[in-house]
Amino acid sequence: MGNFQKDFLWGSASASYQIEGAALIDGKEPSIWDHYSHILGNTFKDSNGDVAIDFYNKFEEDIKLMKEMNLKAYRFSISWPRVIHKNKQVNPKGIKFYHQVIDQLIKNGIEPIITIYHWDLPQSLQDEYEGWESRKVIDDFLDYSEVLFKEYGNKVKYWVSLNEQNIFTYFGYVEKLHPPKVADYQRFLNVNHNASLANAKCISLFHTLVPKGLIGPSFAYRPTYPVSNKPQDVIAMENAQEIENFLWLDVYAKGYYPKIGLKLLENLGYHIPFEPGDKDILLNGKPDFMGLNYYQSLSYQDTNSKTKDNQKDLSNMSVQTNNTDFVTDSLYKNTKNTNLNFTDWDWEIDPIGLRIALRRITSRYNLPILISENGLGAIDKLNDDGTINDNYRIHFLKEHIKEIDKAISEGCEVIGYCTWSFQDLFSWLNGYKKRYGFIYIDRDEENEKELKRYKKDSFYWYKDVIDSNAKNI
Ligand code: BG6
């Protein structure tokens, strides 16, 4: 250990809808998640973020805990419908709230990292023109971004443009797990292309308005493995890599779609809806770093393989996908990796996968990397004495940090590490049952209680990691 630079950003992350609450307070208008989570059956036990963990009212208390931990960076997202109204006017109360959060972080020596979009699109834009499905969203997203750059650009250096574009488009338009709950692969590609254009334009605007800042998208990267060394499985893995990863990573870092990935999609009868000028837009919106959200690796097998035993068991998911046949089934099949252990939600536990992800990004794109999310979702138990013994989380994070250290020694430039998450928070598909934080929040799906905060064992452990710059790990 010992390869972390002195100003390494030891951080933690969150997202507005998952923590803020105050769903319709002080001029905030509904987002697609406010709307969607109120339709019965869409979320785990019909949970929602109406109150969430009430960060809106408790942010000072939470930032005090961050300070106590000596946290170096806090990544949080801005709620678009909290700052821009349906009539396109700015909401001064929303703007003020984020100034307060930023000022409080800075006062306590914590670097704010702003995520511009973490999935809470204004419902008014969904109603007006189907949200991400219309190109109109690109200009609205730019107007919103411009407001943020002008308001906060002189205080905040690090910015994330879109959070996990691959997840919100795929879950929303293929898997029917996120709003607007559609299953249509071509519509997914259309939506995704609009999001890629919005991302590139936002980055290019940022470089004009915040020349001293740094910006990148956060990608949910699940490095691909072949399930065996059978050449057919290697091709399946490479197909998955083109379509599940390069379709975003290449567009971000190179400014164009992967040639093989595009051809594979074309062979299946799908296309990217290019219009004149799009290619230049993508080429002109390159990021300063790649944001990497890492939770697991995924293994793939040849699609003609007869073995069914290895198919992944998804029955532990809290909300089930309605979609089991995927258009890419002819190119690759997701398969269980029998060499790994799994979380309570059947996610592969694979610290070396993080090192592989860092190395692959470095070798293909040569960009600095901000690990913008990594963590373990688990069921934690609050003891009678107010302690929470989450050794499993400590072990998980420790093993991942060791692999980051190795990746740095192998040539990767990693500028920071944000665990997911600082506080327990609302999980889109798992309500309040799946916990990620260093701070336990006393609530579940039914009871909001007092939302009291308790420090888990991992809180003290991460403090020590930060204080020693991971030397004692
Ligand atoms: C990422 C998201 O996909 O993973 C977060 O950026 C999310 O918003 C996190 O909460 C964990 O996912 P889940 O489903 O376990 O809550």
Residues whose N, C-alpha, C, O or C-beta is under 5 A from the ligand:
A	BS01	BG6	A15 E164 G377 S427 W428 L429
